[in-house]
Amino acid sequence: SDKASSTRRHENPSNFTKLLRSHRKDARRSLARMFFSPLSSTMTVIAIAGALLLPSLLFAFNTNITTLLAEFQNNARIVLYLTRDISDSQALEVSNNLLTSNAIDSADFISNEEALLSFSEAAGFSQIVADLEANPLPASIVITPNLAGLAGLDQLAVRLDQMPEVELVQVDSLWLRRLAAISELIVLAARALGLIVLLCLCFIIGNTVRSHIENRRDEIKIIKLVGGTHSYIARPFLYTGLFYGLLGGLLASLLQATIFLSFRDPLNEIFNLYDSSFTLPLLAPAMLITLAFSGALIGWLAAIISAYRYINAIST
């Protein structure tokens, strides 16, 4: 009895099993049709990959700039130039008092004599410095802040500038501001380019799907006459858009990884020349997978819009 019941289930599969088989059959046929026209399919995939590559490179580049910016922010310094009338003992006391603030990691006092000696050794002007009648350099305190972001750095600098012992505050943040401005510009450019790419991909994939529909116009008319629904007719074309988008996304991921590998060593050499510990990391697999599936999703959505539009326009 159990064997007979199992046989009946095998001979009469459920609706879900039938639907799954139908989808699998349509997917295979769509993929086969793509391989039957290799030249046009290859050109379409390359066009999709090129369109996806540009914004993805910008986003990946901005991710590395953000990481680099965070490293530079951790290395930011604030220099306090003290007044002339302050003694070394008073300046040292000010330096120790600054360490009580949670916003400051370290405070290193540099006397005017140490500053003059360091200047003469660094600049090679030891003879000129020796001829000076008085030391023109003030004592200073070099502060390493414990803050994230340029806004906190500026607020700390304003607060330190109000100290009576401080004559001038110098914040080493010019390059940070430039890098932050470049990062914001790249984000805006990537978003605008992403929108343009989305429209272009919808046009490319939609036009490809329309071509496939036109090639099967007579077949679609017959399916409509026997009662085939629009969703049933559109299904193979949806898989066509999905496969085009997926293959384009995979090719874009491969190209992006190749570009990063090509530029990684030269860029790391540049960072080393500037005494930076930052190294350009390898692309995360999740980023490459996301790019591939983004292409598949865009292809599917573009195929939906195009397929239903042109199928509705075919009259029986």
Contacts in CASP RR format, 6 or more apart in sequence:
PFRMAT RR
TARGET T0000
AUTHOR 0000-0000-0000
METHOD contacts of the structure
MODEL  1
SDKASSTRRHENPSNFTKLLRSHRKDARRSLARMFFSPLSSTMTVIAIAG
ALLLPSLLFAFNTNITTLLAEFQNNARIVLYLTRDISDSQALEVSNNLLT
SNAIDSADFISNEEALLSFSEAAGFSQIVADLEANPLPASIVITPNLAGL
AGLDQLAVRLDQMPEVELVQVDSLWLRRLAAISELIVLAARALGLIVLLC
LCFIIGNTVRSHIENRRDEIKIIKLVGGTHSYIARPFLYTGLFYGLLGGL
LASLLQATIFLSFRDPLNEIFNLYDSSFTLPLLAPAMLITLAFSGALIGW
LAAIISAYRYINAIST
13 21 0 8 1.000
22 235 0 8 1.000
23 235 0 8 1.000
26 235 0 8 1.000
26 236 0 8 1.000
26 239 0 8 1.000
27 239 0 8 1.000
27 243 0 8 1.000
29 236 0 8 1.000
30 236 0 8 1.000
30 237 0 8 1.000
30 239 0 8 1.000
30 240 0 8 1.000
30 243 0 8 1.000
31 239 0 8 1.000
31 243 0 8 1.000
33 212 0 8 1.000
33 240 0 8 1.000
34 41 0 8 1.000
34 240 0 8 1.000
34 243 0 8 1.000
34 244 0 8 1.000
35 41 0 8 1.000
41 244 0 8 1.000
44 204 0 8 1.000
44 205 0 8 1.000
44 208 0 8 1.000
44 244 0 8 1.000
45 244 0 8 1.000
45 245 0 8 1.000
45 247 0 8 1.000
45 248 0 8 1.000
45 251 0 8 1.000
46 248 0 8 1.000
46 251 0 8 1.000
47 204 0 8 1.000
48 201 0 8 1.000
48 204 0 8 1.000
48 205 0 8 1.000
48 244 0 8 1.000
48 245 0 8 1.000
48 247 0 8 1.000
48 248 0 8 1.000
48 249 0 8 1.000
48 251 0 8 1.000
48 252 0 8 1.000
48 295 0 8 1.000
49 248 0 8 1.000
49 249 0 8 1.000
49 251 0 8 1.000
49 252 0 8 1.000
49 255 0 8 1.000
50 252 0 8 1.000
50 255 0 8 1.000
51 197 0 8 1.000
51 200 0 8 1.000
51 201 0 8 1.000
51 204 0 8 1.000
52 197 0 8 1.000
52 201 0 8 1.000
52 248 0 8 1.000
52 249 0 8 1.000
52 252 0 8 1.000
52 291 0 8 1.000
52 294 0 8 1.000
52 295 0 8 1.000
53 252 0 8 1.000
53 255 0 8 1.000
53 256 0 8 1.000
54 193 0 8 1.000
54 197 0 8 1.000
55 190 0 8 1.000
55 193 0 8 1.000
55 194 0 8 1.000
55 197 0 8 1.000
56 252 0 8 1.000
56 256 0 8 1.000
56 291 0 8 1.000
57 256 0 8 1.000
57 259 0 8 1.000
58 186 0 8 1.000
58 189 0 8 1.000
58 190 0 8 1.000
58 193 0 8 1.000
59 190 0 8 1.000
60 256 0 8 1.000
60 260 0 8 1.000
60 283 0 8 1.000
60 287 0 8 1.000
61 186 0 8 1.000
62 183 0 8 1.000
62 186 0 8 1.000
62 187 0 8 1.000
62 190 0 8 1.000
64 280 0 8 1.000
64 281 0 8 1.000
65 179 0 8 1.000
65 182 0 8 1.000
65 183 0 8 1.000
65 186 0 8 1.000
66 183 0 8 1.000
67 278 0 8 1.000
67 281 0 8 1.000
68 179 0 8 1.000
68 276 0 8 1.000
68 278 0 8 1.000
69 176 0 8 1.000
69 179 0 8 1.000
69 180 0 8 1.000
69 183 0 8 1.000
70 148 0 8 1.000
71 276 0 8 1.000
71 277 0 8 1.000
71 278 0 8 1.000
72 175 0 8 1.000
72 176 0 8 1.000
72 179 0 8 1.000
73 147 0 8 1.000
73 148 0 8 1.000
73 149 0 8 1.000
73 150 0 8 1.000
73 153 0 8 1.000
73 176 0 8 1.000
76 144 0 8 1.000
76 145 0 8 1.000
76 153 0 8 1.000
76 171 0 8 1.000
76 172 0 8 1.000
76 173 0 8 1.000
76 176 0 8 1.000
77 142 0 8 1.000
77 143 0 8 1.000
77 144 0 8 1.000
77 172 0 8 1.000
78 142 0 8 1.000
78 143 0 8 1.000
78 145 0 8 1.000
78 153 0 8 1.000
78 156 0 8 1.000
78 157 0 8 1.000
78 160 0 8 1.000
78 169 0 8 1.000
78 170 0 8 1.000
78 171 0 8 1.000
78 172 0 8 1.000
79 140 0 8 1.000
79 141 0 8 1.000
79 142 0 8 1.000
79 143 0 8 1.000
79 169 0 8 1.000
79 170 0 8 1.000
79 172 0 8 1.000
80 140 0 8 1.000
80 141 0 8 1.000
80 142 0 8 1.000
80 143 0 8 1.000
80 160 0 8 1.000
80 163 0 8 1.000
80 166 0 8 1.000
80 168 0 8 1.000
80 169 0 8 1.000
81 138 0 8 1.000
81 139 0 8 1.000
81 140 0 8 1.000
81 166 0 8 1.000
81 167 0 8 1.000
81 168 0 8 1.000
81 169 0 8 1.000
81 170 0 8 1.000
82 91 0 8 1.000
82 94 0 8 1.000
82 138 0 8 1.000
82 139 0 8 1.000
82 140 0 8 1.000
82 141 0 8 1.000
82 165 0 8 1.000
82 166 0 8 1.000
82 167 0 8 1.000
83 138 0 8 1.000
83 164 0 8 1.000
83 165 0 8 1.000
83 166 0 8 1.000
83 167 0 8 1.000
84 138 0 8 1.000
84 167 0 8 1.000
86 94 0 8 1.000
86 139 0 8 1.000
86 165 0 8 1.000
88 109 0 8 1.000
88 111 0 8 1.000
88 139 0 8 1.000
90 165 0 8 1.000
91 109 0 8 1.000
91 111 0 8 1.000
91 139 0 8 1.000
91 141 0 8 1.000
91 165 0 8 1.000
92 109 0 8 1.000
94 141 0 8 1.000
94 163 0 8 1.000
94 165 0 8 1.000
95 107 0 8 1.000
95 108 0 8 1.000
95 109 0 8 1.000
95 141 0 8 1.000
96 107 0 8 1.000
98 104 0 8 1.000
98 107 0 8 1.000
98 141 0 8 1.000
98 143 0 8 1.000
99 106 0 8 1.000
99 107 0 8 1.000
102 146 0 8 1.000
103 145 0 8 1.000
103 146 0 8 1.000
103 147 0 8 1.000
103 152 0 8 1.000
103 156 0 8 1.000
104 143 0 8 1.000
104 144 0 8 1.000
104 145 0 8 1.000
104 146 0 8 1.000
104 156 0 8 1.000
105 144 0 8 1.000
105 145 0 8 1.000
105 146 0 8 1.000
106 143 0 8 1.000
106 144 0 8 1.000
107 141 0 8 1.000
107 142 0 8 1.000
107 143 0 8 1.000
107 144 0 8 1.000
108 141 0 8 1.000
108 142 0 8 1.000
108 143 0 8 1.000
109 139 0 8 1.000
109 140 0 8 1.000
109 141 0 8 1.000
110 118 0 8 1.000
110 139 0 8 1.000
110 140 0 8 1.000
110 141 0 8 1.000
110 142 0 8 1.000
111 139 0 8 1.000
112 135 0 8 1.000
112 137 0 8 1.000
112 138 0 8 1.000
112 139 0 8 1.000
113 135 0 8 1.000
115 137 0 8 1.000
115 138 0 8 1.000
115 139 0 8 1.000
115 140 0 8 1.000
116 129 0 8 1.000
116 135 0 8 1.000
116 137 0 8 1.000
119 125 0 8 1.000
119 129 0 8 1.000
119 137 0 8 1.000
120 126 0 8 1.000
120 128 0 8 1.000
120 129 0 8 1.000
120 130 0 8 1.000
138 167 0 8 1.000
143 160 0 8 1.000
145 152 0 8 1.000
145 153 0 8 1.000
145 156 0 8 1.000
147 153 0 8 1.000
147 156 0 8 1.000
150 173 0 8 1.000
150 176 0 8 1.000
150 177 0 8 1.000
150 180 0 8 1.000
153 171 0 8 1.000
153 173 0 8 1.000
153 176 0 8 1.000
154 171 0 8 1.000
154 173 0 8 1.000
157 169 0 8 1.000
157 171 0 8 1.000
160 166 0 8 1.000
160 169 0 8 1.000
161 169 0 8 1.000
198 298 0 8 1.000
201 245 0 8 1.000
201 295 0 8 1.000
201 298 0 8 1.000
201 299 0 8 1.000
201 302 0 8 1.000
202 298 0 8 1.000
202 301 0 8 1.000
202 302 0 8 1.000
202 305 0 8 1.000
202 306 0 8 1.000
204 302 0 8 1.000
205 241 0 8 1.000
205 244 0 8 1.000
205 245 0 8 1.000
205 298 0 8 1.000
205 299 0 8 1.000
205 302 0 8 1.000
205 303 0 8 1.000
205 306 0 8 1.000
206 241 0 8 1.000
206 302 0 8 1.000
206 303 0 8 1.000
206 305 0 8 1.000
206 306 0 8 1.000
207 306 0 8 1.000
208 240 0 8 1.000
208 241 0 8 1.000
208 244 0 8 1.000
209 237 0 8 1.000
209 240 0 8 1.000
209 241 0 8 1.000
209 302 0 8 1.000
209 303 0 8 1.000
209 306 0 8 1.000
209 307 0 8 1.000
209 310 0 8 1.000
210 306 0 8 1.000
210 310 0 8 1.000
212 237 0 8 1.000
212 240 0 8 1.000
213 220 0 8 1.000
213 237 0 8 1.000
213 306 0 8 1.000
213 307 0 8 1.000
213 310 0 8 1.000
213 311 0 8 1.000
213 314 0 8 1.000
214 310 0 8 1.000
217 314 0 8 1.000
220 233 0 8 1.000
220 311 0 8 1.000
220 314 0 8 1.000
221 314 0 8 1.000
221 315 0 8 1.000
221 316 0 8 1.000
223 232 0 8 1.000
223 233 0 8 1.000
224 233 0 8 1.000
224 314 0 8 1.000
224 316 0 8 1.000
225 316 0 8 1.000
230 308 0 8 1.000
230 311 0 8 1.000
230 312 0 8 1.000
233 311 0 8 1.000
234 303 0 8 1.000
234 304 0 8 1.000
234 307 0 8 1.000
234 308 0 8 1.000
234 311 0 8 1.000
237 303 0 8 1.000
237 306 0 8 1.000
237 307 0 8 1.000
238 300 0 8 1.000
238 303 0 8 1.000
238 304 0 8 1.000
238 307 0 8 1.000
240 303 0 8 1.000
241 299 0 8 1.000
241 300 0 8 1.000
241 302 0 8 1.000
241 303 0 8 1.000
242 296 0 8 1.000
242 299 0 8 1.000
242 300 0 8 1.000
242 303 0 8 1.000
244 299 0 8 1.000
245 295 0 8 1.000
245 296 0 8 1.000
245 298 0 8 1.000
245 299 0 8 1.000
245 300 0 8 1.000
246 292 0 8 1.000
246 293 0 8 1.000
246 295 0 8 1.000
246 296 0 8 1.000
248 292 0 8 1.000
248 295 0 8 1.000
249 291 0 8 1.000
249 292 0 8 1.000
249 294 0 8 1.000
249 295 0 8 1.000
249 296 0 8 1.000
250 292 0 8 1.000
252 291 0 8 1.000
252 292 0 8 1.000
252 295 0 8 1.000
253 288 0 8 1.000
253 289 0 8 1.000
253 291 0 8 1.000
253 292 0 8 1.000
256 283 0 8 1.000
256 288 0 8 1.000
256 291 0 8 1.000
257 283 0 8 1.000
257 288 0 8 1.000
260 280 0 8 1.000
260 282 0 8 1.000
260 283 0 8 1.000
261 282 0 8 1.000
263 280 0 8 1.000
264 280 0 8 1.000
264 282 0 8 1.000
267 280 0 8 1.000
268 279 0 8 1.000
268 280 0 8 1.000
271 277 0 8 1.000
271 278 0 8 1.000
271 279 0 8 1.000
271 280 0 8 1.000
END
